[in-house]
């Protein structure tokens, strides 16, 4: 009887624990909204020569173009 009760409690608690485990694994992301004319936040990326480049390195230049190639080094 005690084993059956414990098994029933375990089975009913399992679906409740699963969503909580997923919430704990989600990485925190900063929520930021920019409007036209706002200064973009500084960030660092790798250049095509594998050197670190910061957005602030280009401050004061007229135009900055950022190209992102999704899946550039994969077969997909």
N, C-alpha and C positions, 0 to 999 in steps of 0.2 A: 504494500500500500504506500509506504513512504517513498519507495523507488518510483512508483508510478506518478506520484504527486510531484516529485522532484523533476522527473522527465517532462511532465506537462508544463511545469513552470519554466524549464529551460527552453522548450520549444516555443512557448508564447513570448518569451523575452528576446529570442534571437532576432525576429524581424524588427523589433524596436531598437536593438543595439546597432544594427547595420547602418541606418541613416546617420546615426551619431558618429560612427567610425568614419564615414565618408566626409562629414563636416570637419572633423579634426584633421584630415589629410589635405584639405584644400589650402593652397598657399594664399597668403594675404596679398592682395593687389591694391596698389594705391588708386583711389578713384580721383581722377582729375579731369576737369573740363577746361578746354581752351576756346577762346573766341578769336575771331579774326583780329589781328593786330597785337595779340598777347605775345609775350616773350616765351619761347619754348623752353622747357626745363632742360638743364644740361644732362647729357648722357654720354657714355663711352661705347664705341664699337670698334671692331677690327676692320682695317682697311684691306684692300685687295693685295697689299704687300704684307699682311698679317701684323701690322703695327697698330697700337692703340691710338685712336683718334677721338677727341672730344668735340662735341658741338661747339663749345666755347672757344675752341681753337680758331673757328671761322668767324667769330664775332667782329663786326665792323666791315666785313665784306658785303658786297651788294646782294648776291644771291647764293643760296646753298641748296644743292639738289641732293636728295637722299634717295638712292635706289635700293630696294630690297628685293632680292631674288629668292622666293620661297622654293625650297627643295632644289636649290641650284647644284648641289653636289650629290644628288641621289638619282636613282633611275626613275623616280615618280614624276 
